[in-house]
Amino acid sequence: MKNYMFAAVLTVSVFLLAFAPSKEIVTVKGSDTMVILSQKWAESFMKKNPGIVIQVTGGGSGTGVSALINGTTDVCNSSRPMKKSEIDKIKAKYNTAGIEIPCALDGITIYVHESNPVKSLTLQQLSDIYQGKVTNWKQVGGPDAKIVLYGRENSSGTYVYFMEEVVKGDFASRTQTLPGTAAIVNAVKKDRLGIGYGGAAYSKGVKKLAVAKDATSPAVMPDEKNITDNSYPISRYLYMYTVKRPEGAVKKFIDWTLSPEGQKLVAELGYFPAKKTTK
């Protein structure tokens, strides 16, 4: 009798599993700068849409773009625009240039130790520091001590943007590359002579420097006003990329991130709402 009952229960369980609604999975991969935001988006979206699972991983913008090209992610997060060579690869494989979706604004923030007396730097000073032309804090108004450089690995979109827009040359060989913005912030927190860069949302427990376009321009902080009106000189968009125009669960998720509710989370987490959502 027990065997019959066990068989009946097993049959019912198999029947229920067979007809249970399967969940749609959307994969999101790329920018470490965007991980905090994307994870919060995913968490909030899934509460409202229990039939959809959003899987978020970092690894850097370059890693996300490669995954998009290889077809192993639905959405690529990137803290830089996609390169022409990357777009060409998508065209060759999918016969489409891909879809670019600006989803938030960010200001690359310069971090120093809280005890550092330096309050601001110009873009030229930052370039000189990261190229190794300026090596002592005394040269930029700080203590007589060697500057310790922290930066991102070359798969990072933040690395690419900072190199092209600020450094405009090769990074000094003594720059310590770390896997993620959180790692840079943690290093600078502990190093009174350190300097690093990354997203505004990560700047907890460190001092943020004001940045000036040049020696004759005012230095401005990476706050909402200065970033959204472009007066902060190293402001940038953060992007989501898809191979083709989003459909189904992917479209539903992206549309929600661009909605007032999704953009409210952008502001709450220390990023800045996008001024436009298409390009």
C-alpha positions in Angstrom: 0.0 0.0 0.0 2.9 2.3 0.9 4.5 1.7 -2.5 1.2 2.6 -4.3 1.0 5.8 -2.2 4.6 6.7 -2.9 4.1 6.1 -6.6 1.0 8.3 -6.6 2.8 11.2 -4.9 5.7 10.9 -7.3 3.4 10.9 -10.3 1.6 14.0 -9.0 4.9 15.8 -8.3 6.2 15.0 -11.8 2.9 16.2 -13.3 3.2 19.5 -11.4 6.8 20.0 -12.4 6.0 19.3 -16.0 3.2 21.9 -16.1 4.9 24.5 -13.8 5.5 27.7 -15.6 9.2 28.1 -16.5 10.9 31.3 -15.7 12.4 33.4 -18.5 16.1 34.2 -17.8 17.7 37.5 -18.9 21.5 37.7 -18.6 23.3 41.0 -18.0 27.1 41.2 -18.1 29.8 43.8 -18.2 30.8 47.1 -16.5 31.8 46.8 -12.8 30.9 50.5 -12.5 27.3 49.5 -13.1 27.1 46.3 -11.0 25.6 48.1 -7.9 22.9 49.7 -10.1 22.2 46.6 -12.2 21.9 44.3 -9.2 19.4 46.7 -7.6 17.5 47.0 -10.8 17.3 43.3 -11.1 16.2 42.8 -7.5 13.4 45.4 -7.8 12.3 44.2 -11.2 12.1 40.5 -10.2 9.9 41.4 -7.2 7.3 42.9 -9.6 7.9 40.2 -12.3 8.3 36.8 -10.6 8.2 35.0 -13.9 11.5 36.6 -15.1 15.0 36.0 -13.6 17.6 38.7 -14.2 21.2 37.4 -13.8 23.8 40.1 -13.3 27.6 39.7 -13.4 30.5 42.1 -13.8 33.9 41.5 -15.2 34.4 44.9 -17.0 32.9 46.6 -20.1 35.2 44.8 -22.4 34.2 41.4 -21.0 30.5 42.3 -21.5 31.0 43.4 -25.1 32.9 40.2 -25.8 30.0 38.2 -24.3 27.5 40.1 -26.4 29.5 39.4 -29.6 29.8 35.7 -28.6 26.1 35.4 -27.9 26.6 34.5 -24.2 24.7 37.5 -22.7 21.4 39.2 -23.6 22.5 42.6 -22.3 25.9 44.1 -22.1 26.6 46.8 -19.5 29.3 49.3 -20.6 30.7 52.4 -19.0 32.1 53.5 -22.4 30.6 53.6 -26.0 31.3 50.5 -28.0 34.3 50.7 -30.2 34.1 50.7 -34.1 36.0 47.4 -34.1 33.4 45.8 -31.8 30.5 47.1 -33.8 32.1 45.7 -36.9 32.3 42.2 -35.2 28.6 42.4 -34.4 27.7 43.5 -37.9 29.8 40.6 -39.3 28.1 38.0 -37.1 24.5 39.3 -36.8 24.1 41.7 -39.7 23.2 44.5 -37.3 25.2 47.3 -35.7 23.6 46.5 -32.3 21.4 48.8 -30.1 22.9 51.4 -27.8 20.8 52.4 -24.8 22.1 55.2 -22.5 20.6 54.3 -19.1 22.3 56.6 -16.6 24.9 59.3 -16.2 28.1 59.1 -14.1 31.1 61.3 -13.3 34.5 59.6 -13.1 35.4 60.6 -9.5 39.0 61.1 -8.2 39.5 59.5 -4.8 42.2 60.3 -2.3 42.6 59.5 1.4 40.4 61.5 3.7 43.5 63.0 5.4 44.9 64.3 2.1 44.9 68.2 2.1 44.6 68.4 -1.7 41.1 69.7 -2.7 41.2 69.8 -6.5 43.2 68.9 -9.6 43.2 70.0 -13.2 42.8 67.5 -16.1 46.5 68.3 -17.0 47.6 67.5 -13.4 45.7 64.2 -13.5 47.3 63.4 -16.8 50.8 64.2 -15.5 50.2 62.2 -12.3 49.0 59.1 -14.1 51.7 59.3 -16.8 54.3 59.5 -14.0 55.4 63.0 -14.8 54.3 64.3 -11.4 55.3 61.8 -8.7 55.2 63.8 -5.4 52.1 65.2 -3.8 54.1 68.4 -3.0 54.0 69.2 -6.8 50.2 69.6 -6.6 49.8 71.3 -3.2 50.0 68.2 -1.0 52.6 66.8 1.5 56.2 66.0 0.5 55.5 62.3 -0.2 55.4 60.0 -3.2 52.0 59.6 -5.0 50.7 56.0 -5.0 48.7 55.3 -8.2 45.7 52.9 -8.3 43.8 52.2 -11.5 41.6 49.7 -13.3 42.6 46.7 -15.5 42.5 47.3 -19.3 39.3 45.4 -19.8 37.5 48.1 -17.9 35.4 50.7 -19.7 36.4 53.2 -17.0 40.1 52.5 -17.7 39.5 53.1 -21.4 37.5 56.3 -20.9 40.0 57.7 -18.3 43.0 56.9 -20.6 41.4 58.5 -23.6 39.8 61.5 -22.0 42.2 62.3 -19.1 45.6 60.6 -19.3 45.9 60.8 -23.1 49.0 58.6 -23.0 50.4 55.5 -21.4 49.8 54.9 -17.7 52.9 55.0 -15.5 54.2 51.4 -15.1 54.0 51.8 -11.3 50.2 52.1 -11.5 48.6 49.3 -9.4 45.8 47.8 -11.4 42.9 46.4 -9.4 39.9 44.3 -10.5 37.0 46.7 -9.8 36.2 50.1 -8.5 35.4 48.8 -5.0 38.9 47.4 -4.8 40.3 50.9 -5.7 38.2 52.6 -3.1 39.3 50.1 -0.4 43.0 50.6 -1.4 42.7 54.4 -1.2 40.9 54.2 2.2 43.9 52.5 3.6 46.6 54.5 1.8 47.1 58.1 2.8 49.3 58.7 -0.2 47.0 56.9 -2.7 44.9 58.3 -5.6 42.3 56.4 -7.6 39.4 56.9 -10.0 36.0 55.3 -10.6 32.3 55.8 -10.5 30.7 58.4 -8.2 28.4 55.7 -6.6 31.4 54.0 -5.0 33.0 57.0 -3.2 32.3 56.0 0.4 35.0 56.5 3.0 37.3 58.4 0.7 37.7 62.1 -0.2 36.4 63.2 -3.6 38.4 65.9 -5.4 37.0 68.7 -7.5 38.3 68.7 -11.1 39.0 71.7 -13.4 39.2 71.6 -17.2 42.4 73.7 -17.0 44.3 76.1 -14.8 42.0 79.0 -15.6 38.7 77.2 -15.1 36.9 76.6 -11.8 37.2 73.2 -10.1 33.9 71.5 -9.7 32.7 68.5 -7.7 31.1 65.4 -9.2 27.6 66.1 -8.0 24.3 65.8 -9.7 24.1 69.4 -10.9 27.6 69.5 -12.3 27.4 66.1 -14.0 24.0 66.6 -15.5 24.8 70.0 -17.0 28.3 68.8 -18.2 30.2 71.3 -16.1 32.1 68.4 -14.5 34.8 67.7 -17.0 34.8 63.9 -16.9 31.1 63.1 -17.0 29.9 60.2 -19.1 26.9 58.1 -20.0 26.5 54.5 -18.9 25.1 52.2 -21.5 23.2 48.9 -22.1 23.8 47.2 -25.4 21.8 44.5 -27.1 22.5 42.8 -30.5 19.1 43.6 -31.9 16.1 45.7 -30.8 15.0 44.3 -27.4 12.0 41.9 -27.4 10.1 40.0 -24.8 11.6 39.8 -21.3 14.7 41.7 -22.3 12.6 44.6 -23.6 10.4 44.5 -20.5 13.4 44.8 -18.2 15.2 47.6 -20.2 11.9 49.6 -20.5 11.5 49.3 -16.7 15.1 50.6 -16.0 14.3 53.6 -18.2 11.0 54.3 -16.5 10.6 56.9 -13.7 10.7 54.0 -11.2 13.9 52.6 -12.6 15.5 56.0 -12.9 14.6 56.8 -9.3 16.8 53.9 -8.2 19.6 55.4 -10.4 19.5 58.6 -8.2 19.1 56.7 -4.9 22.3 54.7 -5.5 24.5 57.6 -6.3 24.4 57.6 -10.1 22.5 60.2 -12.1 19.4 59.7 -14.2 19.9 59.7 -18.0 18.7 62.8 -19.9 17.9 60.7 -22.9 17.1 57.1 -23.5 17.8 56.5 -27.2 20.6 57.3 -29.5 
